[in-house]
Amino acid sequence: MNKLKSIILAITALLIGASCNGQSSKNQNKMGKSIVIFFSHAGDNYSVGNIEVGNTKIVADYITELTGASQFEIVTHKYDGMAYNPLIQLAKEEANKGELPPYEGKAPDLSKYDTVFIGGPVWWGTYPQVMFTLFKDINLDGKTVYPFTTHEGSGLANCVEDIEKAFPKAKVQKGFSIYGHEVRAGKAKVEKWLKGIGY
Ligand SMILES: Cc1cc2nc3c(=O)[nH]c(=O)nc-3n(C[C@H](O)[C@H](O)[C@H](O)COP(=O)(O)O)c2cc1C
């Protein structure tokens, strides 16, 4: 009887141990601690109409959920309520002039993260300028970086190269892109990509 009791206790301990490890490996995972940094524009947009949640935010949320990463959203109110056509014009001007619109709040402290996912919509062939504002305020030396985009035809466009330029000492990996109009039914694609890179 005593032997049976100790076997049951041992199995229970093993099961508890396994579930705790599972939890921490999701948060800590093979790549060390991870964070998803992204910008996304809700409102009037190409192909998807007037959306309450931006396409890239949906992808960022999938990554966060599937990897257990932390999250930092780059927020600006500069484009709030703008119709698509004026936004296109404004974004073009900003890109041409290399403007750096301010974001809300403070840059995140990245010292405890090893892996950084960086994502945004493609605007005129690269990330929106407000993302470059943040890039000036963070240091990704030695960190593993996974760029991602949502787009309507340009794929990753120049985003990977522009991240490499901004962070020459980061370990920038192959990126992931998905059509904006596909993201709401696109969780499996994101999951497949994450599995492919070891998550
Ligand atoms: C100002 C602006 C510029 C855009 N430029 C491009 C582009 O150059 N290439 C492209 O494929 N899609 C372009 N798009 C489409 C967006 O990349 C696409 O709709 C994206 O999924 C939007 O993501 P978000 O909802 O997270 O902002 C543009 C959209 C906007 C609003």
The ligand as an SDF file (V2000), in Angstrom:
LIG
                    3D

 31 33  0  0  0  0  0  0  0  0999 V2000
   -0.5320   54.9190  -46.3550 C   0  0  0  0  0  0  0  0  0  0  0  0
   -0.5810   53.5100  -46.8970 C   0  0  0  0  0  0  0  0  0  0  0  0
    0.3910   53.0860  -47.7960 C   0  0  0  0  0  0  0  0  0  0  0  0
    0.3780   51.7580  -48.2380 C   0  0  0  0  0  0  0  0  0  0  0  0
    1.3710   51.3510  -49.0970 N   0  0  0  0  0  0  0  0  0  0  0  0
    1.4130   50.0300  -49.4680 C   0  0  0  0  0  0  0  0  0  0  0  0
    2.4860   49.5400  -50.2650 C   0  0  0  0  0  0  0  0  0  0  0  0
    3.4130   50.2640  -50.6470 O   0  0  0  0  0  0  0  0  0  0  0  0
    2.4610   48.2230  -50.6030 N   0  0  0  0  0  0  0  0  0  0  0  0
    1.4700   47.3780  -50.2090 C   0  0  0  0  0  0  0  0  0  0  0  0
    1.5090   46.1990  -50.5370 O   0  0  0  0  0  0  0  0  0  0  0  0
    0.4470   47.8160  -49.4220 N   0  0  0  0  0  0  0  0  0  0  0  0
    0.4030   49.1100  -49.0470 C   0  0  0  0  0  0  0  0  0  0  0  0
   -0.6060   49.5490  -48.2360 N   0  0  0  0  0  0  0  0  0  0  0  0
   -1.5900   48.5700  -47.7210 C   0  0  0  0  0  0  0  0  0  0  0  0
   -1.2300   48.1510  -46.2870 C   0  0  0  0  0  0  0  0  0  0  0  0
    0.1240   47.7160  -46.2040 O   0  0  0  0  0  0  0  0  0  0  0  0
   -2.1210   46.9920  -45.8140 C   0  0  0  0  0  0  0  0  0  0  0  0
   -3.4700   47.3350  -45.9320 O   0  0  0  0  0  0  0  0  0  0  0  0
   -1.7990   46.5950  -44.3800 C   0  0  0  0  0  0  0  0  0  0  0  0
   -2.3330   45.3240  -44.1180 O   0  0  0  0  0  0  0  0  0  0  0  0
   -2.3470   47.5800  -43.3660 C   0  0  0  0  0  0  0  0  0  0  0  0
   -2.0350   47.1270  -42.0700 O   0  0  0  0  0  0  0  0  0  0  0  0
   -2.5730   47.8190  -40.7470 P   0  0  0  0  0  0  0  0  0  0  0  0
   -4.0860   47.6270  -40.7530 O   0  0  0  0  0  0  0  0  0  0  0  0
   -1.9360   47.0540  -39.6490 O   0  0  0  0  0  0  0  0  0  0  0  0
   -2.1770   49.2470  -40.7510 O   0  0  0  0  0  0  0  0  0  0  0  0
   -0.6510   50.8600  -47.8140 C   0  0  0  0  0  0  0  0  0  0  0  0
   -1.6440   51.3290  -46.9530 C   0  0  0  0  0  0  0  0  0  0  0  0
   -1.6230   52.6350  -46.4970 C   0  0  0  0  0  0  0  0  0  0  0  0
   -2.7080   53.1120  -45.5630 C   0  0  0  0  0  0  0  0  0  0  0  0
  1  2  1  0
  2  3  1  0
  2 30  2  0
  3  4  2  0
  4  5  1  0
  4 28  1  0
  5  6  2  0
  6  7  1  0
  6 13  1  0
  7  8  2  0
  7  9  1  0
  9 10  1  0
 10 11  2  0
 10 12  1  0
 12 13  2  0
 13 14  1  0
 14 15  1  0
 14 28  1  0
 15 16  1  0
 16 17  1  0
 16 18  1  0
 18 19  1  0
 18 20  1  0
 20 21  1  0
 20 22  1  0
 22 23  1  0
 23 24  1  0
 24 25  2  0
 24 26  1  0
 24 27  1  0
 28 29  2  0
 29 30  1  0
 30 31  1  0
M  END
$$$$
